[in-house]
Amino acid sequence: MGNESVEEALLHTDGSGGRLGLGVGEEVKKQLWLAGPLIAGALLQNLIQMISVMYVGHLGELALAGASMASSFASVTGFSLLLGMASALDTLCGQAFGARQYHLLGIYKQRAMVILTLVSIPLAVVWFYTGEILLLFGQDPDIAAEAGTFARWMLPMLFAYGLLQCHVRFLQTQNIVLPVMASAGATAAFHLLLCWLLVYAAGMGSKGAALSNAISYWINVVILAVYVRVSGSCSKTWTGFSTEAFHDVLSFFRLAVPSALMVCLEMWSFELIVLLSGLLPNPKLETSVLSISLNTAAFVWMIPFGLGSAISTRVSNELGAGRPNAARLAVRIVVFLAIAEGLIMGLVLVCVRYVWGHAYSNVEEVVTYVAKMLLIISVSNFFDGIQCVLSGVARGCGWQKIGAWINLGAYYIAGVPSAYLIAFVLHVGGMGLWFGIICGLMVQVLLLMAITICTDWDKEAAKAKNRVFSSSLPIDFAT
């Protein structure tokens, strides 16, 4: 399907750019059509790291704690930053596509790829010294050493991750989502075999799990890169490499930096919980259970993440096309979908709480603790789902600076202090850490909801037009 046919299917307009009475039912279908493959793709991408942790979990408690700590450290110092910077493309590419400035999407993607690759170099140095850094923060020496080894073997994955995020957002903002899901599925299936071969058949243990992560992510990048270059769907948005990608880099940073802060401030708070768990009594148990809980929460979070990605695309496309009423309708519908999803997924988590822990560990103490944690995760997932779609709205509008300030207040004034108070002062332990995160989520939801309700959508549409055409003007003159 080419760009014109996609736009005609998703953005019905009359000859003057007005909207042809799009009903609620049709908008729901559009969002689910986008969100379905994005959810599946996100789940399958997350499955790669989850498979590795599951394999390592059966090597012993220390191996599990080390791999989990390394994964948490990698998220804090690498993945969150790259994911956040790449999310600037949600605004830039989405609004450019809605405004039919197709040539800008390829320029934006190339610019993001170059910048994220350069940023990955100093991050790789930090990863190389993971073990030493964790020791400085008072972590258990055995766990720190194990985590350091795991992180070093995972280094190639860092450079693949940024490139993967650029390709996913480039396609997503054009409403091209099936290839994202298909590539993630093929990679996950391959990773299941690859991880077993390296961990057990080759006898590499946890190092094999880390290396398999890196190999699988690079395979995913290659698949999407080939698709972009050979598919007719991207013929207007990808016209080859251009020196324009190196121009006006500062404007990209002006959006990418607050985008990174918005994502990092949220993700860091969750990962900080795992790091704090290492300071609790019986740190190996607490770290293992909190890491399993975080992996589980991240896994179910992929559903609202897909909804958030879908609404980001819908809002940015509609604002770029100058249709504020359509953007407003899309926001109302996605909030309803997020609430329904949160209630359903909460019920599922409660039902599987006594079974889920066995997938990660054979230790009964760990399994029992995980069952208790899933009750709390079911509550946090409900609020996390709502904030996720509201954050998607923020990305679609270009509100990353506002989102960064909201996340700073919600998590570091309310969430993390509450977690410390409940866990260490009131001696509730690891469950108390998660209760604190729920406090932060509730504050974040209230603030994002207030901003969204008070939005002037006509003004946002005008801002989107200005952003797109101020970027396209030099290129239009050249052509």
Secondary structure, DSSP 4 states (H G I P E B T S, - for coil): --HHHHHHHH--B-TTS-B----HHHHHHHHHHHHHHHHHHHHHHHHHHHHHHHHHHTT-HHHHHHHHHHHHHHIIIIIHHHHHHHTHHHHHHHHHHHTT-THHHHHHHHHHHHHHHHHHHHHHHHHHTHHHHHHHTT--HHHHHHHHHHHHHTHHHHHHHHHHHHHHHHHHTTT--HHHHHHHHHHHHHHHHHHHIIIIIS--THHHHHHHHHHHHHHHHHHHHHHHHH-GGGTTT-----GGGGSSHHHHHHHHHHHHHHHHHHHHHHHHHHHHHTTSSSHHHHHHHHHHHHHHHHHHHHHHHHHHHHHHHHHHHHHHTT-HHHHHHHHHHHHHHHHHHHHHHHHHHHHTTTTGGGGT-S-HHHHHHHHHHHHHHHHHHHHHHHHHHHHHHHHHHT-HHHHHHHHHHIIIIIIHHHHHIIIIIS--THHHHHHHHHHHHHHHHHHHHHHHHT--HHHHHHHHHHHHHHHHHHHHHH-
